[in-house]
Amino acid sequence: MIKEYDTFVDSLSELVEGQEIDLACRELTPDSRKKRYKTVYVLARVSSSPDKMPGADKLWVRFSMGMLHPKPWAIKIIKELGDYKHVPVPQGKRT
Amino acid sequence: MVFRDNREFIDALKKTGDVQEINEEIDWDMEAGAFVRLTCEKKGPSMLFNNVKDYPGFRIFGAPLATFRRYATTLGLPPEASVKDIIARWGRRRESNIKPILVSDGPCQENILEGKDVDLLSLPAPMIHEGDGGRYIGTWHAIIARDPDTNWTNWGMYRLMIHNERHMGGIIHQTSDMGTIYYQKYVPRNKPMPFAVAIGMDPLCSIAAMTHLDPEVAEVDAAGGLLEEPIELVKCITSDLLVPAFSEIVIEGDLLPDVTVMEGPFGEFTGFRTAPRVPKSVYRVKAITHRNNPILTMTNMGTPVTEAHINGAISGSWETAAFLRRKKIPVTDVFVPTYAGSYLTIVSVKTPYACMANQIADLLFDGTLPISLIVLNDDVDIFDLEEVTDALMKRCHPVNGIRVYPNQVGSPLTPFLSREERLWSKGAKVLYDCTWPVEWPKETTVPVKSSFDNIYPGDMKEKVLNKWAKWGIS
C-alpha cells in the first residue's frame, strides 16, 4: 500500500533529486492513526515526477509557513537515520 | 469559591452555562482545533470533548479561559463582572503570595509511564491548525524548571510540539524567564535541564504560568495568592521538581543543551502563523504521569479573542501598573487592550515633570512586549478605546510625540518583522506621547477640553441634568 508523508522546506531546491538525501518528514498514513504526524528522520530518494519512481510512496511538500505545494512528489525511504535530525543554529539565533 | 483542580472549574462552568459538552466523537486531527477556534471568534463557550477519536478514556478541554466571563469565574466573581472589577479582584488577590505545600502523592500520578512505556502519542495531542508543524501538546500548561545555582523555580507557558514518542520541541526565547535559566546556566555547561510539564492544572495555576511576573516572584506563590490557598505540589517521578498534585497530565524529562530540531510553524496569539520553521531546543521525555480519565487542556491561538488576549487585559494591566508604581511613577491607570494581544499598553498619568512618557517607555520596553505604548493625561478614560483613539489623534504630535525605538529585542512571532528580523529576534518599539507638555502654560496654551463635564460650571451642569431627567430624555 502506498504510504504518504509530508515534509517542510523553504524552497523546493532543498529536495535534491537523483541522489540520496537525508530529510525529516512526517508520517501521514501510519499503521496506527495515533502516530499520524510523527516525524521520522530518513535517508531517501525523492522525485518531483512520481511517474519516474513507480511504486514509491507519496511525499507532500509544505513551505515553512505551512502552505501546501499543490503537486505531490514521490519518496523512496532507504532507511531510518535516528530519532531526529539535528540542525545546528548559531547561539545568538536560538529561540 | 476555590477550584482546586480543572474538573471543579469545569463543573462551575456547567452551572454558569460557559461550557459546551460534546459527547459525539470528535477528531483530534483539526476538528477539535476548528471547534475551539470558532468558539474563540464567536466569544462562545469553552468546549469539553468527552469522546476523542482514537483515544478512548481521554478528554480534551478547549478554550478554557477565552472570555472575561470564565476569567471572572476563576476569581470568584460573577460571570458578568466588568473588566475593571476583574482587574481589581486580580490586584487584591495579588497583594499576598502564599507558598505551596508538598504532599506525598496526588491524582496526577494515578498512572505512571516510564521507560519503554513512554509515548507522547498515547496522549490526544491535537493537530490544531492545518499546516502546523506538528501536534501541539503544550498550549495551556506550565513548564517547570529550576535555576541550578539559586534554586529559583520558574513556571512558564512555552508552546510544545511533539516530534515523536519521546521528543518535543518549542520556542524558548532567550529573554524569557526559562530562557535565562536554560541559555545562561545549562547550555554553556552543556548540561541537560530537568523539566516538568503540567497540563490541565487548576485555572489560576495556568494563569500564573502565563503571566509575566517580576523575577523575584515565584509563579507558584502567586498562584497560591490568587487561589487564596497554598497549591499542593507533588515530587516528580524522575527528578526533584515539584508539580501541582491535581494536574491532569505531567510530562517529565530533560531539555537537551546541544540539540536543535526543526519546529513549527504554528498559528499564534498574534493572530498569524509568522515565526519561520527553524531549529529549536529538544525536550527528551523520561516519564508521563496522568490522572484517570485525563483531560488534556488546549487553547487555539489565533485571531482575538483567546486566553492570551484576556489574560493580557487583566493581569497585564494590573501587573504593569503595579510595576510602574513601584518605580514611583504617578500612574493613574494602565490598560492592555484585549484585541492588541499585549502588543499595546496604555498608561494614564499625572505629569508633574517633563519626559515622563520617555521614562515609562524606558521601563516597559525591556523585553519583547509591549511593542507600542500610549501615555495619556489621566482625564482620558483609557478603558474607553474610542476616547483613547480620539486622544491619540488630537494630542500626539506627529513629529514631537512619536518616538521610535529601533534595534530592540523582538520576537519571531511578530507579524510586521521581516523574515531576517524574526530569525534574529530583532524588533522595534514606538511610544505615542499624548501628554500635554508640562512647559505649556495652562492659561494660554493647554487646550481646554470642550466636553459637557469640563467646559460648564457646576451649577449649570446640575441645572441641565435635572431638566434632562425631568423631561425623560434617554
Interface residues (C-beta under 8 A of the other chain):
Chain A: F8 D10 A24 R26 R33 K34 K35 R36 Y37 K38 T39 V40 R62 S64 M65 G66 M67 L68 D83 Y84 K85 H86 V87 P88 V89 Q91 G92 K93 R94 T95
Chain B: D29 K53 D54 Y55 L121 S122 M127 H129 E130 G131 D132 G133 G134 R135 I162 H163 N164 E165 R166 H167 I171 I172 H173 Q174 Y183 V187 V259 T260 V261 M262 P265 R273 T274 A275 P276 R277 V278 P279 K280 S281 V282 P412 L423 W424 S425
